[in-house]
Amino acid sequence: MNMNYPIDAVITWVDGDDPVHRAKRARYTDGVENVDAEDIGGETRFRSLGEIGWCVASICRFAPFIRNIFVLSDGQDPHLDGVEVVDHSVVARGYEEYLPLFNCNGIETLMWRIPGLAEHFIYFNDDVFLTAPVTPEDFFVGDKTICYAKPFSVAFASLLRALKPKDQLGFKDVMLNSARLLGERKTFLKTHHIPLAQRSDRLAEFFSVNPQAVRSNLSSRFREKHQFSPQQLYYLLARREGTLEVRDLHDALYMKPKNRPGYVAHKLKAFWEAPKARFCCFNSLDLASESDRQLVMDWLDERIGVNPLRKR
């Protein structure tokens, strides 16, 4: 492909069943309100069933233009070929007093500081996968970043948050906070559980003149209502400067397989019928029954390739 710049991938990952990491989390839970809630610091936020193996395999198979794959983690290594593991301590230089971090908002705030990271990069959660071939133009075109989203009302999002219980922190809440941080009164961009394209130079520029925003997001080790989404912040900044192209998304597959009879089988049937869908997310796979997890893993093996972590 004719590319004018390199594109890297960054994956955030943690193995919450690791006794060392589990003990580390336990040392910081005292005094944290609703810390066991699923949206704050519940076990499901940290469990790993080897999803990162499919994530990496999907990038290698469907996005061969990716130059480097970085895995950002906390003293852990998934032991996968073809990735460079970067510790939280590396990106948190100068902010060591905030470590350890157990929430994605704080970690994502520092992600652009990975040494050697390309200006153009794509961010993956470890439970987000590519499921069909993609091209660089699915993420960047010239000086524009591609954002798959729909405008969402700031006023309506504020109302929804006011009606939520204290222990519920949805992804729209951190997007709303990003809009408020930038003084956006009308809309933000409601993104999906998919790979998210960003530019490290734009994030570095903003945070260098707004260091208080960095420290605000790092100030809580677990998720809290005041935190913002760095990805949403980036998209809103790019929208302001005219370097964002917003596209609708019709081919993303999403499943949160809680133990509901028939749910997973019904969803997977629809997934099989969407062979050209490019993006997929299995959120909280650990909440599914053992039989449903097996169905999901077999589908991922078929669609992406056998997960090397399942062989061990």
Legacy VTK file of the C-alpha trace (Angstrom):
# vtk DataFile Version 3.0
C-alpha trace
ASCII
DATASET POLYDATA
POINTS 312 float
0.000 0.000 0.000
1.089 3.594 -0.631
1.451 5.020 2.872
2.873 8.395 3.775
3.289 7.608 7.453
3.560 4.581 9.745
0.610 3.416 11.841
1.036 1.564 15.130
-1.424 -0.324 17.335
-1.697 -0.055 21.130
-3.480 -2.642 23.279
-4.201 -2.181 26.989
-4.195 -5.451 28.905
-4.182 -6.861 32.396
-4.446 -10.354 33.882
-6.533 -9.724 36.976
-6.225 -13.329 38.166
-2.489 -12.924 38.661
-1.995 -13.165 42.454
0.503 -10.285 42.432
-1.884 -7.970 40.611
-4.825 -9.098 42.728
-2.898 -8.321 45.917
-1.845 -4.959 44.532
-5.480 -3.998 43.851
-6.529 -5.117 47.325
-4.042 -2.714 48.940
-5.830 0.290 47.428
-9.512 -0.560 47.786
-10.023 0.789 51.300
-12.167 3.898 51.262
-13.123 3.603 47.588
-16.896 3.945 47.320
-18.660 1.095 45.473
-15.272 -0.331 44.479
-16.756 -3.785 43.843
-19.336 -2.463 41.366
-18.887 -3.795 37.835
-18.374 -0.308 36.353
-15.804 0.789 38.957
-13.493 -1.945 40.209
-15.405 -5.206 39.973
-13.598 -8.431 39.150
-14.923 -8.567 35.590
-12.976 -5.406 34.705
-9.691 -7.238 35.248
-10.304 -10.842 34.239
-8.503 -12.163 31.193
-9.555 -15.298 29.316
-6.820 -14.904 26.739
-8.763 -12.461 24.559
-5.564 -10.551 23.816
-4.349 -13.546 21.786
-7.204 -13.055 19.293
-6.733 -9.291 19.377
-3.092 -9.569 18.307
-3.846 -12.335 15.807
-6.612 -10.239 14.237
-4.282 -7.281 13.751
-1.611 -9.468 12.161
-4.129 -11.134 9.858
-6.422 -8.280 8.860
-4.206 -5.168 9.247
-0.772 -6.131 7.902
0.060 -2.434 7.403
0.465 -1.988 11.176
4.124 -1.271 11.925
4.360 -2.038 15.660
1.985 -3.580 18.196
2.477 -2.238 21.708
0.894 -3.913 24.745
0.544 -1.515 27.680
0.398 -3.386 30.978
1.286 -3.313 34.667
4.290 -5.549 35.275
2.813 -8.356 33.172
3.628 -9.980 29.848
1.138 -11.943 27.690
4.086 -13.732 26.010
2.896 -13.215 22.456
5.167 -13.058 19.439
5.303 -9.843 17.488
4.419 -7.414 20.284
6.399 -4.969 22.411
5.292 -4.869 26.050
5.430 -1.435 27.699
5.010 -1.085 31.449
2.793 1.556 33.031
5.878 2.914 34.788
7.364 3.874 31.425
4.472 6.074 30.303
3.962 7.428 33.855
7.425 8.948 34.220
6.933 12.180 36.100
3.615 10.928 37.459
4.885 8.013 39.532
2.918 9.093 42.603
-0.299 8.041 40.859
0.793 4.446 40.277
-0.522 1.812 40.358
-3.526 2.618 38.161
-6.502 0.298 37.880
-8.730 2.310 35.556
-8.618 2.648 31.809
-9.222 6.410 31.775
-6.002 7.158 33.617
-3.957 4.654 31.616
-5.315 5.961 28.305
-4.379 9.505 29.346
-0.714 8.431 29.311
-0.842 6.060 26.346
0.519 8.575 23.825
3.786 8.665 25.842
4.882 5.183 24.705
8.492 5.574 23.480
8.713 5.268 19.707
4.942 5.337 19.182
3.969 6.556 15.718
2.066 9.822 15.456
-0.773 7.837 13.911
-1.925 4.935 16.046
-4.978 2.766 16.647
-6.113 1.898 20.158
-7.542 -1.535 20.990
-8.960 -2.863 24.217
-7.851 -6.473 24.574
-11.443 -7.646 23.961
-11.734 -5.764 20.649
-10.877 -7.611 17.441
-10.679 -7.125 13.697
-12.831 -9.683 11.899
-12.285 -8.753 8.240
-9.571 -6.996 6.224
-9.082 -3.274 6.858
-6.942 -0.641 5.159
-5.133 2.441 6.494
-7.908 4.545 4.922
-10.376 2.971 7.339
-8.571 4.948 10.062
-6.695 7.850 8.482
-7.046 9.749 5.210
-4.436 12.425 4.624
-4.464 14.715 7.646
-7.880 13.483 8.771
-8.647 10.888 11.415
-11.622 8.604 10.804
-14.108 8.419 13.661
-17.035 5.981 13.585
-19.666 7.666 15.697
-22.956 9.482 15.938
-23.537 12.899 17.531
-25.073 12.616 20.990
-26.767 15.421 22.884
-24.824 16.818 25.832
-28.080 17.817 27.528
-29.625 14.372 27.117
-26.467 12.623 28.329
-26.459 14.900 31.387
-30.047 13.913 32.152
-29.282 10.201 31.792
-26.344 10.463 34.155
-28.416 12.304 36.757
-30.854 9.377 36.795
-28.194 6.677 37.244
-27.326 4.957 40.519
-23.976 5.974 41.998
-22.295 2.685 41.128
-23.082 2.885 37.407
-20.504 4.599 35.214
-21.247 4.079 31.541
-18.969 4.884 28.636
-21.172 7.851 27.682
-20.377 9.428 31.062
-16.656 9.805 30.324
-17.487 11.094 26.834
-19.762 13.690 28.400
-16.964 14.754 30.742
-14.667 15.251 27.747
-17.233 17.531 26.145
-17.601 19.532 29.345
-13.836 19.829 29.702
-13.699 21.479 26.276
-16.818 23.586 26.804
-18.856 21.680 24.202
-22.518 22.439 24.919
-24.337 20.769 22.042
-22.997 17.330 21.113
-20.194 14.884 21.608
-19.408 11.889 19.402
-20.791 8.610 20.711
-18.218 6.041 19.624
-18.476 2.258 19.531
-16.539 -0.616 21.096
-14.144 -0.755 18.149
-10.513 0.152 17.361
-10.063 3.912 17.794
-7.695 5.914 15.587
-5.784 8.784 17.198
-2.721 10.996 16.811
-0.126 11.106 19.549
1.181 14.537 18.557
-2.249 16.148 19.020
-2.675 14.539 22.440
0.832 15.604 23.474
0.091 19.174 22.398
-3.152 19.379 24.390
-1.847 17.786 27.574
1.339 19.848 27.532
-0.711 23.039 27.923
-3.360 21.398 30.131
-1.351 19.423 32.699
-4.174 19.733 35.226
-6.328 17.546 32.962
-3.708 14.782 33.117
-3.517 14.899 36.897
-7.300 14.982 37.217
-7.637 11.717 35.286
-4.779 10.131 37.230
-6.025 11.232 40.638
-8.252 8.155 41.117
-6.818 4.652 40.903
-10.262 3.213 40.137
-12.908 4.657 37.838
-14.794 7.685 39.129
-17.458 9.979 37.737
-15.176 12.970 37.226
-12.871 11.240 34.725
-12.946 11.908 30.986
-12.231 9.854 27.874
-8.934 10.828 26.189
-10.235 9.356 22.914
-13.354 11.522 23.006
-11.227 14.521 23.911
-9.070 13.887 20.855
-12.059 13.522 18.511
-13.675 16.717 19.746
-10.407 18.619 19.316
-9.995 17.211 15.799
-13.596 18.134 14.966
-12.890 21.722 16.010
-9.831 22.011 13.806
-11.443 20.289 10.830
-9.193 17.215 10.845
-11.887 14.661 11.686
-14.033 12.646 9.303
-17.061 11.154 11.026
-18.477 8.010 9.461
-21.484 5.904 10.327
-20.821 2.312 11.287
-23.025 -0.566 10.199
-20.707 -3.532 10.524
-19.573 -3.689 14.145
-20.387 -6.798 16.164
-20.906 -6.431 19.901
-21.819 -8.874 22.631
-21.866 -8.723 26.423
-22.537 -12.401 27.140
-23.975 -12.465 30.623
-25.438 -15.802 31.615
-28.712 -15.430 29.718
-30.109 -18.593 28.103
-29.992 -18.438 24.301
-28.388 -14.992 24.125
-24.960 -16.074 22.906
-26.270 -18.584 20.353
-28.661 -15.957 18.960
-25.892 -13.357 18.699
-23.407 -15.736 17.095
-25.960 -16.697 14.464
-26.183 -13.039 13.499
-22.374 -12.773 13.560
-22.029 -15.707 11.155
-24.395 -13.916 8.815
-22.144 -10.839 8.745
-18.928 -12.175 7.174
-17.764 -8.717 6.067
-18.118 -7.066 9.478
-14.728 -5.577 10.333
-14.907 -4.942 14.063
-15.994 -7.061 17.007
-16.083 -6.791 20.799
-16.890 -9.480 23.362
-17.281 -7.481 26.537
-16.932 -9.335 29.874
-16.692 -12.797 28.350
-16.072 -14.155 31.843
-19.730 -13.491 32.723
-20.930 -16.113 30.243
-21.524 -19.739 31.127
-18.749 -22.200 30.341
-20.688 -23.629 27.382
-21.358 -20.163 25.971
-17.705 -19.178 26.380
-16.755 -22.252 24.371
-19.140 -21.207 21.584
-17.603 -17.737 21.486
-14.028 -19.027 21.491
-14.757 -21.490 18.710
-16.264 -18.666 16.642
-13.198 -16.492 17.222
-10.872 -19.346 16.251
-12.818 -19.794 13.032
-13.106 -16.110 12.180
-9.650 -14.896 13.227
-7.440 -17.932 13.694
-6.499 -20.171 16.582
-5.528 -18.191 19.650
-1.936 -19.107 20.601
-2.787 -18.623 24.286
-5.405 -21.425 24.105
-2.695 -23.932 23.238
-0.910 -23.507 26.555
LINES 1 313
312 0 1 2 3 4 5 6 7 8 9 10 11 12 13 14 15 16 17 18 19 20 21 22 23 24 25 26 27 28 29 30 31 32 33 34 35 36 37 38 39 40 41 42 43 44 45 46 47 48 49 50 51 52 53 54 55 56 57 58 59 60 61 62 63 64 65 66 67 68 69 70 71 72 73 74 75 76 77 78 79 80 81 82 83 84 85 86 87 88 89 90 91 92 93 94 95 96 97 98 99 100 101 102 103 104 105 106 107 108 109 110 111 112 113 114 115 116 117 118 119 120 121 122 123 124 125 126 127 128 129 130 131 132 133 134 135 136 137 138 139 140 141 142 143 144 145 146 147 148 149 150 151 152 153 154 155 156 157 158 159 160 161 162 163 164 165 166 167 168 169 170 171 172 173 174 175 176 177 178 179 180 181 182 183 184 185 186 187 188 189 190 191 192 193 194 195 196 197 198 199 200 201 202 203 204 205 206 207 208 209 210 211 212 213 214 215 216 217 218 219 220 221 222 223 224 225 226 227 228 229 230 231 232 233 234 235 236 237 238 239 240 241 242 243 244 245 246 247 248 249 250 251 252 253 254 255 256 257 258 259 260 261 262 263 264 265 266 267 268 269 270 271 272 273 274 275 276 277 278 279 280 281 282 283 284 285 286 287 288 289 290 291 292 293 294 295 296 297 298 299 300 301 302 303 304 305 306 307 308 309 310 311
